[in-house]
Every structure is written in C-alpha cells, then in structure tokens.
Amino acid sequence: MYSNVELNNLLHNANSLSDLLNIQTEVLQNAEEYLQIVSPDYFIFIGLHCRDTFPKILAEALNNMEGFQAFNQFTYILLNFEKYLSNAGIDYLSKTVKTIEEIMYSSTVS
C-alpha cells in the first residue's frame, strides 16, 4: 500500500497503460485500506487523472485491447466510486476488480 504522496508521484509519472492499470488495480484491490487514509473523493481524483491521461497513451491502448477494456472499467469505477461503493459494497468491488483482472490476464496469456 502506498501513501497518498507516493500515489500522487506514481500518477504523475505514469506514462503507459501498464503504469495506469497498476495504479488502478492497487487502489481498487485495497480500497478498504485506502479508505482509512483518504476520502472517496481521492478515488474520483485518480479516475479523473486516468481519464485525462488517456489521450497520451491511446496508441498503446489500441494495441492492447484487454488492457484498454480493463482501464476503461477501472476508470469508470473510480469516477463513480462513492456511488459504486454505497450501492455494491466493498466485497462486491473487490470481486469485480479481481474478475476484470482475471479476464485481462487470461486474454493476454492465451
């Protein structure tokens, strides 16, 4: 788990789809722990940053459709974090992230 200062540094230094997916996965897999040190608004901030960074990584994303799909789904969850958390709960959030990851990695391995 990273501090919010470390996360900010990671976000601002992210320059690839893989970098952003790693950050999204880290934050969403450990959402319960991160909620103890940051507000739900911070998840939205991460989603906004990912959305705004997307044009820079578009060419790479088009060559990695599974990663691109996961990136879009994770960004959606982050942008709607409070609503998603209140409607679905932390356990469902964790299962969703794990499922998206499994689909992404199984597609890249085959």
N, CA, C and O atoms as CSV, one atom per row, in Angstrom:
chain,resi,resn,atom,element,x,y,z
A,1,MET,N,N,0.844,-1.173,0.000
A,1,MET,CA,C,0.000,0.000,0.000
A,1,MET,C,C,0.894,1.242,0.000
A,1,MET,O,O,1.931,1.276,0.662
A,2,TYR,N,N,0.481,2.238,-0.737
A,2,TYR,CA,C,1.241,3.475,-0.868
A,2,TYR,C,C,0.597,4.588,-0.050
A,2,TYR,O,O,-0.604,4.555,0.219
A,3,SER,N,N,1.401,5.571,0.344
A,3,SER,CA,C,0.842,6.777,0.955
A,3,SER,C,C,0.232,7.612,-0.169
A,3,SER,O,O,0.500,7.365,-1.345
A,4,ASN,N,N,-0.584,8.598,0.192
A,4,ASN,CA,C,-1.172,9.423,-0.870
A,4,ASN,C,C,-0.106,10.239,-1.601
A,4,ASN,O,O,-0.286,10.560,-2.775
A,5,VAL,N,N,1.001,10.581,-0.935
A,5,VAL,CA,C,2.101,11.279,-1.611
A,5,VAL,C,C,2.742,10.350,-2.644
A,5,VAL,O,O,3.020,10.765,-3.769
A,6,GLU,N,N,2.974,9.098,-2.260
A,6,GLU,CA,C,3.540,8.125,-3.200
A,6,GLU,C,C,2.600,7.888,-4.380
A,6,GLU,O,O,3.042,7.806,-5.526
A,7,LEU,N,N,1.303,7.779,-4.095
A,7,LEU,CA,C,0.330,7.600,-5.183
A,7,LEU,C,C,0.340,8.784,-6.137
A,7,LEU,O,O,0.292,8.608,-7.354
A,8,ASN,N,N,0.402,9.995,-5.582
A,8,ASN,CA,C,0.464,11.184,-6.441
A,8,ASN,C,C,1.685,11.129,-7.348
A,8,ASN,O,O,1.595,11.429,-8.538
A,9,ASN,N,N,2.835,10.745,-6.780
A,9,ASN,CA,C,4.055,10.633,-7.588
A,9,ASN,C,C,3.898,9.579,-8.674
A,9,ASN,O,O,4.280,9.805,-9.823
A,10,LEU,N,N,3.340,8.432,-8.315
A,10,LEU,CA,C,3.117,7.377,-9.307
A,10,LEU,C,C,2.196,7.859,-10.428
A,10,LEU,O,O,2.460,7.622,-11.607
A,11,LEU,N,N,1.115,8.536,-10.047
A,11,LEU,CA,C,0.165,9.039,-11.049
A,11,LEU,C,C,0.827,10.020,-12.006
A,11,LEU,O,O,0.663,9.926,-13.223
A,12,HIS,N,N,1.568,10.953,-11.450
A,12,HIS,CA,C,2.155,11.993,-12.292
A,12,HIS,C,C,3.328,11.485,-13.126
A,12,HIS,O,O,3.705,12.111,-14.117
A,13,ASN,N,N,3.904,10.357,-12.729
A,13,ASN,CA,C,4.996,9.768,-13.509
A,13,ASN,C,C,4.528,8.638,-14.419
A,13,ASN,O,O,5.323,8.090,-15.183
A,14,ALA,N,N,3.261,8.290,-14.346
A,14,ALA,CA,C,2.720,7.218,-15.194
A,14,ALA,C,C,2.728,7.679,-16.647
A,14,ALA,O,O,2.216,8.748,-16.981
A,15,ASN,N,N,3.319,6.851,-17.499
A,15,ASN,CA,C,3.373,7.233,-18.910
A,15,ASN,C,C,3.017,6.082,-19.837
A,15,ASN,O,O,3.316,6.110,-21.031
A,16,SER,N,N,2.368,5.060,-19.261
A,16,SER,CA,C,1.940,3.937,-20.098
A,16,SER,C,C,0.634,3.367,-19.557
A,16,SER,O,O,0.251,3.614,-18.413
A,17,LEU,N,N,-0.025,2.613,-20.396
A,17,LEU,CA,C,-1.255,1.940,-19.984
A,17,LEU,C,C,-0.967,1.017,-18.810
A,17,LEU,O,O,-1.751,0.945,-17.863
A,18,SER,N,N,0.139,0.323,-18.872
A,18,SER,CA,C,0.524,-0.598,-17.804
A,18,SER,C,C,0.703,0.137,-16.474
A,18,SER,O,O,0.253,-0.343,-15.434
A,19,ASP,N,N,1.353,1.293,-16.506
A,19,ASP,CA,C,1.534,2.087,-15.282
A,19,ASP,C,C,0.183,2.446,-14.671
A,19,ASP,O,O,-0.029,2.282,-13.469
A,20,LEU,N,N,-0.722,2.933,-15.505
A,20,LEU,CA,C,-2.034,3.352,-15.007
A,20,LEU,C,C,-2.851,2.164,-14.511
A,20,LEU,O,O,-3.531,2.266,-13.489
A,21,LEU,N,N,-2.794,1.041,-15.222
A,21,LEU,CA,C,-3.508,-0.157,-14.770
A,21,LEU,C,C,-2.970,-0.641,-13.427
A,21,LEU,O,O,-3.742,-1.072,-12.570
A,22,ASN,N,N,-1.660,-0.574,-13.237
A,22,ASN,CA,C,-1.082,-0.983,-11.956
A,22,ASN,C,C,-1.586,-0.105,-10.818
A,22,ASN,O,O,-1.901,-0.606,-9.739
A,23,ILE,N,N,-1.662,1.188,-11.053
A,23,ILE,CA,C,-2.159,2.112,-10.028
A,23,ILE,C,C,-3.634,1.837,-9.751
A,23,ILE,O,O,-4.041,1.728,-8.594
A,24,GLN,N,N,-4.436,1.724,-10.811
A,24,GLN,CA,C,-5.866,1.467,-10.635
A,24,GLN,C,C,-6.094,0.166,-9.874
A,24,GLN,O,O,-6.911,0.112,-8.955
A,25,THR,N,N,-5.373,-0.873,-10.258
A,25,THR,CA,C,-5.534,-2.174,-9.612
A,25,THR,C,C,-5.145,-2.097,-8.147
A,25,THR,O,O,-5.859,-2.607,-7.285
A,26,GLU,N,N,-4.025,-1.467,-7.864
A,26,GLU,CA,C,-3.558,-1.323,-6.480
A,26,GLU,C,C,-4.618,-0.639,-5.622
A,26,GLU,O,O,-4.960,-1.119,-4.541
A,27,VAL,N,N,-5.128,0.476,-6.107
A,27,VAL,CA,C,-6.079,1.268,-5.326
A,27,VAL,C,C,-7.409,0.534,-5.165
A,27,VAL,O,O,-7.984,0.531,-4.077
A,28,LEU,N,N,-7.897,-0.080,-6.225
A,28,LEU,CA,C,-9.197,-0.749,-6.146
A,28,LEU,C,C,-9.123,-2.063,-5.379
A,28,LEU,O,O,-10.065,-2.412,-4.667
A,29,GLN,N,N,-8.025,-2.796,-5.511
A,29,GLN,CA,C,-7.896,-4.043,-4.748
A,29,GLN,C,C,-7.795,-3.779,-3.250
A,29,GLN,O,O,-8.233,-4.591,-2.436
A,30,ASN,N,N,-7.222,-2.651,-2.901
A,30,ASN,CA,C,-7.006,-2.308,-1.499
A,30,ASN,C,C,-7.876,-1.133,-1.069
A,30,ASN,O,O,-7.496,-0.356,-0.194
A,31,ALA,N,N,-9.038,-1.011,-1.687
A,31,ALA,CA,C,-9.922,0.130,-1.427
A,31,ALA,C,C,-10.259,0.274,0.050
A,31,ALA,O,O,-10.274,1.386,0.577
A,32,GLU,N,N,-10.524,-0.822,0.709
A,32,GLU,CA,C,-10.899,-0.753,2.123
A,32,GLU,C,C,-9.779,-0.116,2.952
A,32,GLU,O,O,-10.044,0.716,3.820
A,33,GLU,N,N,-8.540,-0.505,2.686
A,33,GLU,CA,C,-7.405,0.064,3.412
A,33,GLU,C,C,-7.188,1.528,3.040
A,33,GLU,O,O,-6.930,2.363,3.908
A,34,TYR,N,N,-7.294,1.837,1.746
A,34,TYR,CA,C,-7.099,3.221,1.316
A,34,TYR,C,C,-8.178,4.143,1.879
A,34,TYR,O,O,-7.911,5.314,2.147
A,35,LEU,N,N,-9.384,3.630,2.059
A,35,LEU,CA,C,-10.452,4.462,2.626
A,35,LEU,C,C,-10.158,4.873,4.062
A,35,LEU,O,O,-10.789,5.792,4.585
A,36,GLN,N,N,-9.213,4.208,4.700
A,36,GLN,CA,C,-8.822,4.589,6.055
A,36,GLN,C,C,-7.879,5.789,6.055
A,36,GLN,O,O,-7.731,6.460,7.077
A,37,ILE,N,N,-7.235,6.067,4.910
A,37,ILE,CA,C,-6.292,7.192,4.867
A,37,ILE,C,C,-6.687,8.294,3.881
A,37,ILE,O,O,-6.146,9.398,3.948
A,38,VAL,N,N,-7.617,8.012,2.972
A,38,VAL,CA,C,-8.073,9.034,2.019
A,38,VAL,C,C,-9.598,9.001,1.934
A,38,VAL,O,O,-10.233,8.012,2.298
A,39,SER,N,N,-10.162,10.084,1.454
A,39,SER,CA,C,-11.620,10.140,1.283
A,39,SER,C,C,-12.000,9.506,-0.055
A,39,SER,O,O,-11.145,9.331,-0.924
A,40,PRO,N,N,-13.274,9.164,-0.222
A,40,PRO,CA,C,-13.724,8.639,-1.521
A,40,PRO,C,C,-13.438,9.600,-2.680
A,40,PRO,O,O,-13.289,9.169,-3.823
A,41,ASP,N,N,-13.362,10.897,-2.385
A,41,ASP,CA,C,-13.043,11.870,-3.432
A,41,ASP,C,C,-11.676,11.607,-4.064
A,41,ASP,O,O,-11.457,11.925,-5.233
A,42,TYR,N,N,-10.771,11.032,-3.299
A,42,TYR,CA,C,-9.439,10.741,-3.832
A,42,TYR,C,C,-9.515,9.694,-4.942
A,42,TYR,O,O,-8.752,9.756,-5.906
A,43,PHE,N,N,-10.425,8.740,-4.811
A,43,PHE,CA,C,-10.618,7.731,-5.853
A,43,PHE,C,C,-11.124,8.407,-7.129
A,43,PHE,O,O,-10.714,8.057,-8.235
A,44,ILE,N,N,-12.015,9.372,-6.958
A,44,ILE,CA,C,-12.532,10.127,-8.103
A,44,ILE,C,C,-11.398,10.920,-8.752
A,44,ILE,O,O,-11.307,10.993,-9.977
A,45,PHE,N,N,-10.534,11.515,-7.923
A,45,PHE,CA,C,-9.365,12.242,-8.433
A,45,PHE,C,C,-8.497,11.325,-9.297
A,45,PHE,O,O,-8.055,11.723,-10.374
A,46,ILE,N,N,-8.256,10.109,-8.829
A,46,ILE,CA,C,-7.454,9.152,-9.597
A,46,ILE,C,C,-8.149,8.837,-10.923
A,46,ILE,O,O,-7.500,8.775,-11.967
A,47,GLY,N,N,-9.462,8.641,-10.882
A,47,GLY,CA,C,-10.219,8.384,-12.104
A,47,GLY,C,C,-10.126,9.536,-13.091
A,47,GLY,O,O,-9.966,9.319,-14.292
A,48,LEU,N,N,-10.226,10.761,-12.585
A,48,LEU,CA,C,-10.113,11.935,-13.451
A,48,LEU,C,C,-8.720,12.020,-14.070
A,48,LEU,O,O,-8.573,12.319,-15.255
A,49,HIS,N,N,-7.717,11.757,-13.267
A,49,HIS,CA,C,-6.346,11.787,-13.779
A,49,HIS,C,C,-6.161,10.737,-14.880
A,49,HIS,O,O,-5.568,11.020,-15.921
A,50,CYS,N,N,-6.668,9.538,-14.644
A,50,CYS,CA,C,-6.561,8.476,-15.657
A,50,CYS,C,C,-7.292,8.872,-16.933
A,50,CYS,O,O,-6.786,8.671,-18.037
A,51,ARG,N,N,-8.468,9.428,-16.776
A,51,ARG,CA,C,-9.240,9.857,-17.950
A,51,ARG,C,C,-8.488,10.938,-18.727
A,51,ARG,O,O,-8.448,10.913,-19.957
A,52,ASP,N,N,-7.895,11.886,-18.001
A,52,ASP,CA,C,-7.188,12.978,-18.661
A,52,ASP,C,C,-5.868,12.532,-19.286
A,52,ASP,O,O,-5.401,13.144,-20.246
A,53,THR,N,N,-5.270,11.479,-18.756
A,53,THR,CA,C,-4.006,10.957,-19.275
A,53,THR,C,C,-4.224,10.078,-20.501
A,53,THR,O,O,-3.300,9.853,-21.282
A,54,PHE,N,N,-5.429,9.590,-20.666
A,54,PHE,CA,C,-5.707,8.619,-21.722
A,54,PHE,C,C,-5.253,9.036,-23.121
A,54,PHE,O,O,-4.679,8.204,-23.824
A,55,PRO,N,N,-5.476,10.273,-23.563
A,55,PRO,CA,C,-5.032,10.622,-24.926
A,55,PRO,C,C,-3.541,10.374,-25.156
A,55,PRO,O,O,-3.129,10.065,-26.274
A,56,LYS,N,N,-2.729,10.508,-24.101
A,56,LYS,CA,C,-1.283,10.301,-24.233
A,56,LYS,C,C,-0.934,8.837,-24.486
A,56,LYS,O,O,0.100,8.539,-25.084
A,57,ILE,N,N,-1.788,7.930,-24.037
A,57,ILE,CA,C,-1.467,6.502,-24.144
A,57,ILE,C,C,-2.371,5.778,-25.143
A,57,ILE,O,O,-2.397,4.548,-25.187
A,58,LEU,N,N,-3.097,6.535,-25.930
A,58,LEU,CA,C,-4.079,5.945,-26.845
A,58,LEU,C,C,-3.463,4.928,-27.807
A,58,LEU,O,O,-4.022,3.847,-27.990
A,59,ALA,N,N,-2.351,5.244,-28.410
A,59,ALA,CA,C,-1.741,4.315,-29.377
A,59,ALA,C,C,-1.392,2.990,-28.713
A,59,ALA,O,O,-1.631,1.926,-29.284
A,60,GLU,N,N,-0.832,3.052,-27.518
A,60,GLU,CA,C,-0.507,1.819,-26.798
A,60,GLU,C,C,-1.776,1.048,-26.454
A,60,GLU,O,O,-1.817,-0.177,-26.569
A,61,ALA,N,N,-2.806,1.769,-26.034
A,61,ALA,CA,C,-4.061,1.121,-25.642
A,61,ALA,C,C,-4.695,0.378,-26.810
A,61,ALA,O,O,-5.274,-0.692,-26.625
A,62,LEU,N,N,-4.590,0.931,-27.994
A,62,LEU,CA,C,-5.189,0.283,-29.162
A,62,LEU,C,C,-4.479,-1.020,-29.526
A,62,LEU,O,O,-5.049,-1.871,-30.210
A,63,ASN,N,N,-3.253,-1.174,-29.077
A,63,ASN,CA,C,-2.509,-2.416,-29.311
A,63,ASN,C,C,-2.670,-3.410,-28.167
A,63,ASN,O,O,-2.105,-4.503,-28.209
A,64,ASN,N,N,-3.424,-3.043,-27.163
A,64,ASN,CA,C,-3.648,-3.911,-26.003
A,64,ASN,C,C,-5.115,-3.773,-25.598
A,64,ASN,O,O,-5.432,-3.118,-24.606
A,65,MET,N,N,-5.995,-4.385,-26.362
A,65,MET,CA,C,-7.431,-4.195,-26.151
A,65,MET,C,C,-7.904,-4.697,-24.790
A,65,MET,O,O,-8.798,-4.095,-24.196
A,66,GLU,N,N,-7.323,-5.792,-24.280
A,66,GLU,CA,C,-7.737,-6.290,-22.968
A,66,GLU,C,C,-7.375,-5.272,-21.892
A,66,GLU,O,O,-8.176,-4.980,-21.004
A,67,GLY,N,N,-6.164,-4.737,-21.981
A,67,GLY,CA,C,-5.747,-3.705,-21.036
A,67,GLY,C,C,-6.595,-2.455,-21.171
A,67,GLY,O,O,-6.946,-1.822,-20.175
A,68,PHE,N,N,-6.923,-2.101,-22.405
A,68,PHE,CA,C,-7.768,-0.941,-22.677
A,68,PHE,C,C,-9.152,-1.115,-22.048
A,68,PHE,O,O,-9.687,-0.179,-21.454
A,69,GLN,N,N,-9.728,-2.309,-22.179
A,69,GLN,CA,C,-11.042,-2.568,-21.577
A,69,GLN,C,C,-10.970,-2.486,-20.056
A,69,GLN,O,O,-11.839,-1.886,-19.423
A,70,ALA,N,N,-9.942,-3.084,-19.473
A,70,ALA,CA,C,-9.785,-3.031,-18.017
A,70,ALA,C,C,-9.595,-1.588,-17.561
A,70,ALA,O,O,-10.184,-1.167,-16.565
A,71,PHE,N,N,-8.773,-0.830,-18.287
A,71,PHE,CA,C,-8.540,0.578,-17.973
A,71,PHE,C,C,-9.860,1.341,-17.961
A,71,PHE,O,O,-10.129,2.106,-17.035
A,72,ASN,N,N,-10.686,1.135,-18.990
A,72,ASN,CA,C,-11.984,1.815,-19.056
A,72,ASN,C,C,-12.886,1.432,-17.891
A,72,ASN,O,O,-13.528,2.294,-17.291
A,73,GLN,N,N,-12.937,0.137,-17.568
A,73,GLN,CA,C,-13.792,-0.313,-16.468
A,73,GLN,C,C,-13.297,0.224,-15.130
A,73,GLN,O,O,-14.093,0.682,-14.312
A,74,PHE,N,N,-11.986,0.170,-14.905
A,74,PHE,CA,C,-11.437,0.683,-13.653
A,74,PHE,C,C,-11.653,2.193,-13.543
A,74,PHE,O,O,-11.990,2.698,-12.472
A,75,THR,N,N,-11.459,2.910,-14.650
A,75,THR,CA,C,-11.666,4.362,-14.630
A,75,THR,C,C,-13.124,4.682,-14.315
A,75,THR,O,O,-13.400,5.607,-13.551
A,76,TYR,N,N,-14.053,3.935,-14.889
A,76,TYR,CA,C,-15.475,4.128,-14.596
A,76,TYR,C,C,-15.750,3.915,-13.103
A,76,TYR,O,O,-16.446,4.711,-12.472
A,77,ILE,N,N,-15.205,2.848,-12.556
A,77,ILE,CA,C,-15.416,2.569,-11.127
A,77,ILE,C,C,-14.846,3.703,-10.284
A,77,ILE,O,O,-15.487,4.149,-9.333
A,78,LEU,N,N,-13.644,4.174,-10.625
A,78,LEU,CA,C,-13.025,5.253,-9.856
A,78,LEU,C,C,-13.834,6.545,-9.952
A,78,LEU,O,O,-14.030,7.230,-8.949
A,79,LEU,N,N,-14.301,6.878,-11.144
A,79,LEU,CA,C,-15.070,8.113,-11.323
A,79,LEU,C,C,-16.410,8.073,-10.597
A,79,LEU,O,O,-16.947,9.117,-10.224
A,80,ASN,N,N,-16.946,6.888,-10.399
A,80,ASN,CA,C,-18.236,6.709,-9.726
A,80,ASN,C,C,-18.062,5.972,-8.403
A,80,ASN,O,O,-18.950,5.233,-7.976
A,81,PHE,N,N,-16.924,6.173,-7.761
A,81,PHE,CA,C,-16.534,5.363,-6.615
A,81,PHE,C,C,-17.550,5.395,-5.479
A,81,PHE,O,O,-17.959,4.346,-4.982
A,82,GLU,N,N,-17.957,6.584,-5.067
A,82,GLU,CA,C,-18.894,6.677,-3.933
A,82,GLU,C,C,-20.205,5.960,-4.231
A,82,GLU,O,O,-20.715,5.218,-3.391
A,83,LYS,N,N,-20.742,6.176,-5.404
A,83,LYS,CA,C,-21.997,5.531,-5.794
A,83,LYS,C,C,-21.810,4.013,-5.867
A,83,LYS,O,O,-22.639,3.253,-5.367
A,84,TYR,N,N,-20.727,3.588,-6.487
A,84,TYR,CA,C,-20.437,2.161,-6.627
A,84,TYR,C,C,-20.289,1.520,-5.253
A,84,TYR,O,O,-20.834,0.444,-5.004
A,85,LEU,N,N,-19.556,2.173,-4.366
A,85,LEU,CA,C,-19.310,1.635,-3.031
A,85,LEU,C,C,-20.597,1.566,-2.218
A,85,LEU,O,O,-20.850,0.571,-1.540
A,86,SER,N,N,-21.412,2.618,-2.281
A,86,SER,CA,C,-22.647,2.622,-1.482
A,86,SER,C,C,-23.688,1.650,-2.031
A,86,SER,O,O,-24.453,1.071,-1.259
A,87,ASN,N,N,-23.729,1.461,-3.341
A,87,ASN,CA,C,-24.704,0.539,-3.928
A,87,ASN,C,C,-24.249,-0.916,-3.881
A,87,ASN,O,O,-25.059,-1.814,-3.652
A,88,ALA,N,N,-22.963,-1.148,-4.095
A,88,ALA,CA,C,-22.477,-2.524,-4.224
A,88,ALA,C,C,-21.715,-3.019,-3.001
A,88,ALA,O,O,-21.782,-4.204,-2.673
A,89,GLY,N,N,-21.004,-2.146,-2.333
A,89,GLY,CA,C,-20.224,-2.546,-1.168
A,89,GLY,C,C,-18.807,-2.951,-1.518
A,89,GLY,O,O,-18.488,-3.232,-2.673
A,90,ILE,N,N,-17.964,-2.975,-0.500
A,90,ILE,CA,C,-16.539,-3.235,-0.683
A,90,ILE,C,C,-16.263,-4.652,-1.175
A,90,ILE,O,O,-15.363,-4.851,-1.991
A,91,ASP,N,N,-17.016,-5.637,-0.698
A,91,ASP,CA,C,-16.782,-7.020,-1.132
A,91,ASP,C,C,-17.066,-7.185,-2.619
A,91,ASP,O,O,-16.293,-7.820,-3.337
A,92,TYR,N,N,-18.171,-6.614,-3.078
A,92,TYR,CA,C,-18.508,-6.704,-4.499
A,92,TYR,C,C,-17.471,-5.959,-5.337
A,92,TYR,O,O,-17.097,-6.412,-6.418
A,93,LEU,N,N,-17.014,-4.825,-4.837
A,93,LEU,CA,C,-15.978,-4.060,-5.522
A,93,LEU,C,C,-14.725,-4.918,-5.698
A,93,LEU,O,O,-14.155,-4.971,-6.787
A,94,SER,N,N,-14.302,-5.581,-4.638
A,94,SER,CA,C,-13.113,-6.442,-4.701
A,94,SER,C,C,-13.294,-7.576,-5.700
A,94,SER,O,O,-12.383,-7.882,-6.469
A,95,LYS,N,N,-14.461,-8.196,-5.691
A,95,LYS,CA,C,-14.733,-9.294,-6.623
A,95,LYS,C,C,-14.737,-8.792,-8.070
A,95,LYS,O,O,-14.235,-9.468,-8.969
A,96,THR,N,N,-15.297,-7.623,-8.285
A,96,THR,CA,C,-15.343,-7.040,-9.625
A,96,THR,C,C,-13.937,-6.783,-10.150
A,96,THR,O,O,-13.623,-7.123,-11.291
A,97,VAL,N,N,-13.095,-6.184,-9.319
A,97,VAL,CA,C,-11.718,-5.889,-9.721
A,97,VAL,C,C,-10.974,-7.183,-10.041
A,97,VAL,O,O,-10.267,-7.270,-11.045
A,98,LYS,N,N,-11.136,-8.174,-9.188
A,98,LYS,CA,C,-10.463,-9.467,-9.405
A,98,LYS,C,C,-10.934,-10.103,-10.719
A,98,LYS,O,O,-10.120,-10.634,-11.473
A,99,THR,N,N,-12.231,-10.053,-10.993
A,99,THR,CA,C,-12.776,-10.622,-12.229
A,99,THR,C,C,-12.224,-9.902,-13.456
A,99,THR,O,O,-11.836,-10.544,-14.432
A,100,ILE,N,N,-12.188,-8.580,-13.409
A,100,ILE,CA,C,-11.651,-7.801,-14.533
A,100,ILE,C,C,-10.189,-8.166,-14.766
A,100,ILE,O,O,-9.758,-8.345,-15.905
A,101,GLU,N,N,-9.434,-8.273,-13.681
A,101,GLU,CA,C,-8.022,-8.653,-13.801
A,101,GLU,C,C,-7.856,-10.045,-14.402
A,101,GLU,O,O,-7.024,-10.250,-15.286
A,102,GLU,N,N,-8.645,-10.994,-13.923
A,102,GLU,CA,C,-8.549,-12.365,-14.434
A,102,GLU,C,C,-8.843,-12.417,-15.929
A,102,GLU,O,O,-8.149,-13.101,-16.680
A,103,ILE,N,N,-9.864,-11.698,-16.353
A,103,ILE,CA,C,-10.214,-11.662,-17.779
A,103,ILE,C,C,-9.079,-11.026,-18.579
A,103,ILE,O,O,-8.704,-11.522,-19.642
A,104,MET,N,N,-8.538,-9.927,-18.061
A,104,MET,CA,C,-7.469,-9.227,-18.759
A,104,MET,C,C,-6.241,-10.125,-18.896
A,104,MET,O,O,-5.675,-10.236,-19.984
A,105,TYR,N,N,-5.826,-10.762,-17.813
A,105,TYR,CA,C,-4.613,-11.576,-17.855
A,105,TYR,C,C,-4.813,-12.891,-18.595
A,105,TYR,O,O,-3.885,-13.382,-19.236
A,106,SER,N,N,-6.003,-13.466,-18.518
A,106,SER,CA,C,-6.232,-14.715,-19.257
A,106,SER,C,C,-6.242,-14.453,-20.759
A,106,SER,O,O,-5.840,-15.312,-21.544
A,107,SER,N,N,-6.699,-13.277,-21.157
A,107,SER,CA,C,-6.718,-12.924,-22.582
A,107,SER,C,C,-5.319,-12.661,-23.111
A,107,SER,O,O,-5.034,-12.949,-24.273
A,108,THR,N,N,-4.441,-12.119,-22.274
A,108,THR,CA,C,-3.092,-11.810,-22.742
A,108,THR,C,C,-2.195,-13.036,-22.721
A,108,THR,O,O,-1.207,-13.094,-23.454
A,109,VAL,N,N,-2.531,-14.023,-21.884
A,109,VAL,CA,C,-1.730,-15.241,-21.796
A,109,VAL,C,C,-2.057,-16.188,-22.934
A,109,VAL,O,O,-1.161,-16.856,-23.451
A,110,SER,N,N,-3.338,-16.264,-23.343
A,110,SER,CA,C,-3.725,-17.221,-24.385
A,110,SER,C,C,-3.229,-16.835,-25.742
A,110,SER,O,O,-3.478,-17.546,-26.716
